[in-house]
Amino acid sequence: MIIVMKPGASKKNLKEVIDRIEELGYTPHIIHGETRNVIGAIGDERGKARLQYLEALVGVERVFPILRPYKLASIEVKDQKIGERSTFKVAEGVSIGGPKIAVMAGPCSVESRESLISIAREVKEMGASFLRGGAFKPRTSPYAFQGLEEEGLKILAEAREATGLPVVTEVVNPDDVDLVAGYVDMLQVGARNVQNFALLKRLGDVDKPILLKRGMMTTIEEFLMSAEYILASGNERVILCERGIRTFETATRNTLDISAIPVLKERTHLPVIVDPSHAAGHWQYVHSLSLAAIAAGADGLLIEVHSEPEIAICDGPQSLKPKKFKNLMEALKKVAEAVGREI
């Protein structure tokens, strides 16, 4: 059930509602909105009729059930009349979900201090708002490069100090969550871990945004249920990332599901970004897919950039060189302006 508070409801009103929800045996989750707060009451659906009486409490506007299995991720928890959606602050002056499109750029993996800081400075100059780079790399082959681990995290933190760019990197193991969170501004869940429920629940304890990638064979409902695990565990700052799904097509690494953007926007209040690099698998398609993603309503992009992709340790074929990235950023500004957004 969802309890919608009236605009201007006091903290005392909110606490009374939360106390009553807990008394009824449900777990309250507060979703903070621009004009009002909403409380999700999570628990046994069989007793939900008892929650309807909360409408009698001071400060409560209405109580209603959400029929979708993903309760907290559902669009219904926001005020659709004014088009309200979630916007998450990641660092000072940097948010995801608002009118400004977030561009996260950098190499697939942290390879060395010198190369990462050099790339970070270049993408910052060209307008990127985040630095991306992998310290822990889950790979299909056990013999492939698995990342520099904590040393990579230290290099990412150093690059942030050098450029001011907030950092996003992937976490693989639930036991590493605190370690990774200590170095970066946003934690990424990769496609292979989208249904690693132990990891998702653990990330609910983290006071940092989570970038959740869609799995290669994950339906949109399954994707949103994975987001629900994080939300229900206490972390309301989840960003969804479409990164291509596995189809019969072999011309690209994956097939970018461009339709996922408007579908997700219709079903959830969470920000939606796109990773065109992993979808394409070939750098020459990244430009077009990026423009299409922004035109379709994406709130951001996750793009691989490498100064020397021909010698990159991983994913070199899908990485843009800095000059190509600069050209893309210039083109993105035009598309963003056309759809009422900005880079």
Buried (B, 14 or more C-beta within 10 A) or exposed (E): BBBBBBEEBEEEBBEBBBEBBEEBEBEBBBBEBEEBBBBBBBBEEEEBEBBBEBEEBEBBEEBEBBEBEBBBBBBBBBBEEEEBBBBBEBBEEBBBBBEBBBBBBBBBBBBEBEBBBBBBBBBBEBBBBBBBBBBBBBEEEEEEBBBBBBEBBBBBBBBBEBBBBBBBBBBBBBEBBEBBBEBBBBBBBBBBBBBBBEBBBBBBEBEBBBBBBBBBEBEBEBBBBBBBBBBBBBBBBBBBBBBBBEEEEEEBBBBBBBEBBEEBBEBBBBBBBBBBBBBBBEBEBBBBBBBBBBBBBBBBBBBBBBBEBEEBBBBBBBBBBBEBBBBBBEBBBEBBEEEEBEB
